[in-house]
Amino acid sequence: MIVSKKHHFVFVKTRKTAGSTLEKLVFPYLGHEDYCTGSERDDTPAKNMDIGMNGHMKWDQIREKYCNDDWWEGAYKFTIERNPWDKVVSSYFWHQKIKPQEYFQMEFEQYVLKSPLLPMDYQLYAQRGTLQVDKIYKYEEMQTMYDDLNEMFRFAITPYKIENTKLKANIRKIQDYRELHTPKTIDFIANKFEPVIKLMGYTYD
């Protein structure tokens, strides 16, 4: 999560969408009064917050704690989403790494059908079907987001910097999400992530 008073923007951080990489790349441009949750696990710095604080905060929590109403309404608010079938595969390997006792031996289908930790983040940036952010960038089209930030706030985040700052890049063992999915997991995710799928136009293929 980032709240930049200097640049007048809010980044609502979703899970498994390279949010920690964005925090690390944007951090050098933040002002003294800005907030960034960072991540001790990912070695991304925190600013004006306790390290280890959950960075995946809901939009209304961010607004209440760090912004007054007028400032929030005028700020550029954005987030990132990812194809849910791909996102859940990324989450599966991540939890195998950080919670091995619970997940290392668990089959993918069981993880999808039983785990309470699926990255369903729609509620972080929307309420009752109404978006609370100005822009949702697709993980699959990440360069567009950095191009916009560079233009709006005079950042200089280059493709080279992005490629060399990617975090968690070596955790995932299977890159093509379709290699893991079964008919049950395909249908289950289609149901659970329906708001995001409709909103962003995602399909399994």
VEXLORO-677787 format. One line per 5 residues: number of its first residue (from 0); their letters; for each residue y, x, z of C-alpha. Coordinates in nm, 2 decimals, padded with zeros to 4 digits. Layout:
N
NUM	a	Y/X/Z ~ ...
//
This chain:
205
0	mivsk	00.00/00.00/00.00 ~ 00.35/00.13/-00.08 ~ 00.68/-00.02/00.00 ~ 00.96/00.18/-00.15 ~ 01.31/00.10/-00.03
5	khhfv	01.44/00.38/-00.24 ~ 01.31/00.24/-00.57 ~ 01.28/-00.13/-00.46 ~ 00.91/-00.19/-00.54 ~ 00.60/-00.30/-00.36
10	fvktr	00.25/-00.19/-00.45 ~ -00.03/-00.42/-00.32 ~ -00.34/-00.20/-00.31 ~ -00.67/-00.36/-00.41 ~ -01.01/-00.20/-00.37
15	ktags	-01.19/00.02/-00.63 ~ -00.89/00.02/-00.87 ~ -00.77/00.38/-00.83 ~ -00.50/00.28/-00.58 ~ -00.54/00.59/-00.37
20	tlekl	-00.48/00.80/-00.69 ~ -00.16/00.60/-00.75 ~ -00.05/00.66/-00.39 ~ -00.10/01.03/-00.43 ~ 00.09/01.05/-00.76
25	vfpyl	00.38/00.84/-00.64 ~ 00.41/01.00/-00.30 ~ 00.65/01.29/-00.41 ~ 00.90/01.03/-00.54 ~ 00.92/00.83/-00.22
30	ghedy	01.23/00.82/00.01 ~ 01.26/00.89/00.38 ~ 01.25/00.52/00.47 ~ 00.96/00.43/00.24 ~ 00.61/00.33/00.35
35	ctgse	00.28/00.45/00.22 ~ -00.06/00.38/00.40 ~ -00.24/00.67/00.23 ~ -00.60/00.74/00.32 ~ -00.74/01.00/00.55
40	rddtp	-01.08/00.97/00.38 ~ -00.93/01.03/00.03 ~ -00.68/01.30/00.15 ~ -00.39/01.09/00.03 ~ -00.08/01.13/00.26
45	aknmd	00.07/00.85/00.47 ~ 00.44/00.80/00.51 ~ 00.60/00.63/00.81 ~ 00.26/00.48/00.90 ~ -00.03/00.58/01.12
50	igmng	-00.29/00.76/00.91 ~ -00.62/00.57/00.89 ~ -00.44/00.23/00.88 ~ -00.60/-00.01/00.63 ~ -00.41/00.01/00.31
55	hmkwd	-00.55/-00.31/00.16 ~ -00.29/-00.54/00.32 ~ -00.23/-00.90/00.21 ~ 00.11/-00.97/00.04 ~ 00.23/-01.19/00.33
60	qirek	00.15/-00.92/00.59 ~ 00.34/-00.67/00.39 ~ 00.63/-00.90/00.35 ~ 00.64/-01.00/00.72 ~ 00.61/-00.64/00.85
65	ycndd	00.81/-00.42/00.61 ~ 01.05/-00.64/00.41 ~ 01.31/-00.90/00.47 ~ 01.30/-01.21/00.25 ~ 01.59/-01.11/00.02
70	wwega	01.46/-00.76/-00.03 ~ 01.11/-00.89/-00.11 ~ 01.24/-01.14/-00.36 ~ 01.43/-00.88/-00.55 ~ 01.16/-00.61/-00.54
75	ykfti	00.92/-00.53/-00.83 ~ 00.58/-00.62/-00.69 ~ 00.27/-00.51/-00.87 ~ -00.11/-00.46/-00.82 ~ -00.42/-00.35/-01.01
80	ernpw	-00.73/-00.55/-01.10 ~ -01.06/-00.45/-01.26 ~ -01.34/-00.62/-01.44 ~ -01.54/-00.76/-01.15 ~ -01.88/-00.67/-01.28
85	dkvvs	-01.77/-00.31/-01.31 ~ -01.57/-00.32/-00.98 ~ -01.88/-00.43/-00.78 ~ -02.08/-00.14/-00.92 ~ -01.81/00.10/-00.81
90	syfwh	-01.81/-00.06/-00.47 ~ -02.19/-00.03/-00.44 ~ -02.19/00.34/-00.49 ~ -01.89/00.38/-00.26 ~ -02.07/00.20/00.02
95	qkikp	-02.38/00.40/-00.04 ~ -02.17/00.71/00.03 ~ -01.97/00.60/00.33 ~ -02.23/00.37/00.49 ~ -02.56/00.54/00.41
100	qeyfq	-02.76/00.39/00.70 ~ -02.68/00.04/00.57 ~ -02.67/00.08/00.19 ~ -02.82/00.40/00.06 ~ -03.17/00.24/00.02
105	mefeq	-03.04/-00.10/-00.07 ~ -03.11/-00.23/-00.43 ~ -02.81/-00.33/-00.63 ~ -02.91/-00.69/-00.66 ~ -02.95/-00.72/-00.28
110	yvlks	-02.61/-00.56/-00.23 ~ -02.44/-00.81/-00.46 ~ -02.61/-01.11/-00.31 ~ -02.60/-01.02/00.06 ~ -02.32/-00.77/00.13
115	pllpm	-02.01/-00.90/00.30 ~ -01.81/-00.61/00.16 ~ -01.77/-00.72/-00.21 ~ -01.42/-00.63/-00.33 ~ -01.28/-00.98/-00.38
120	dyqly	-00.91/-00.90/-00.36 ~ -00.75/-01.21/-00.52 ~ -00.62/-01.32/-00.18 ~ -00.43/-01.00/-00.14 ~ -00.18/-01.09/-00.42
125	aqrgt	-00.21/-01.46/-00.46 ~ -00.20/-01.78/-00.25 ~ -00.35/-02.11/-00.35 ~ -00.35/-02.01/-00.71 ~ 00.01/-01.89/-00.71
130	lqvdk	00.07/-01.52/-00.78 ~ 00.29/-01.34/-00.53 ~ 00.33/-01.03/-00.75 ~ 00.53/-00.98/-01.07 ~ 00.27/-00.78/-01.26
135	iykye	-00.11/-00.73/-01.24 ~ -00.22/-00.42/-01.43 ~ -00.57/-00.38/-01.56 ~ -00.76/-00.08/-01.44 ~ -00.89/-00.05/-01.79
140	emqtm	-00.54/-00.01/-01.92 ~ -00.40/00.21/-01.64 ~ -00.17/00.42/-01.86 ~ 00.04/00.12/-01.93 ~ 00.12/00.10/-01.55
145	yddln	00.22/00.46/-01.53 ~ 00.44/00.43/-01.84 ~ 00.62/00.14/-01.68 ~ 00.67/00.32/-01.36 ~ 00.80/00.63/-01.54
150	emfrf	01.05/00.42/-01.73 ~ 01.16/00.19/-01.44 ~ 01.19/00.45/-01.17 ~ 01.23/00.78/-01.36 ~ 00.90/00.92/-01.24
155	aitpy	00.73/01.19/-01.44 ~ 00.36/01.10/-01.40 ~ 00.19/01.25/-01.70 ~ -00.16/01.18/-01.84 ~ -00.25/01.54/-01.73
160	kient	-00.14/01.47/-01.37 ~ -00.34/01.14/-01.37 ~ -00.66/01.30/-01.50 ~ -00.63/01.59/-01.25 ~ -00.56/01.36/-00.95
165	klkan	-00.84/01.11/-00.99 ~ -01.02/01.05/-00.66 ~ -01.38/00.94/-00.60 ~ -01.46/01.04/-00.96 ~ -01.79/01.19/-00.89
170	irkiq	-01.93/00.93/-00.65 ~ -02.05/00.68/-00.91 ~ -02.40/00.77/-01.04 ~ -02.41/00.52/-01.33 ~ -02.11/00.47/-01.55
175	dyrel	-02.21/00.16/-01.76 ~ -02.21/-00.13/-01.51 ~ -02.45/-00.32/-01.74 ~ -02.73/-00.09/-01.66 ~ -02.75/-00.23/-01.30
180	htpkt	-02.68/-00.59/-01.34 ~ -02.94/-00.86/-01.35 ~ -02.91/-01.23/-01.45 ~ -02.87/-01.32/-01.08 ~ -02.59/-01.07/-01.02
185	idfia	-02.41/-01.16/-01.34 ~ -02.40/-01.53/-01.25 ~ -02.32/-01.46/-00.88 ~ -02.02/-01.25/-00.97 ~ -01.90/-01.50/-01.23
190	nkfep	-01.88/-01.76/-00.95 ~ -01.74/-01.54/-00.67 ~ -01.47/-01.38/-00.88 ~ -01.39/-01.68/-01.09 ~ -01.01/-01.68/-01.01
195	viklm	-00.97/-01.32/-01.12 ~ -01.19/-01.37/-01.43 ~ -00.99/-01.66/-01.55 ~ -00.66/-01.50/-01.46 ~ -00.73/-01.17/-01.64
200	gytyd	-00.96/-01.29/-01.91 ~ -01.25/-01.07/-01.81 ~ -01.60/-01.12/-01.96 ~ -01.92/-00.95/-01.87 ~ -01.95/-00.78/-02.21
//
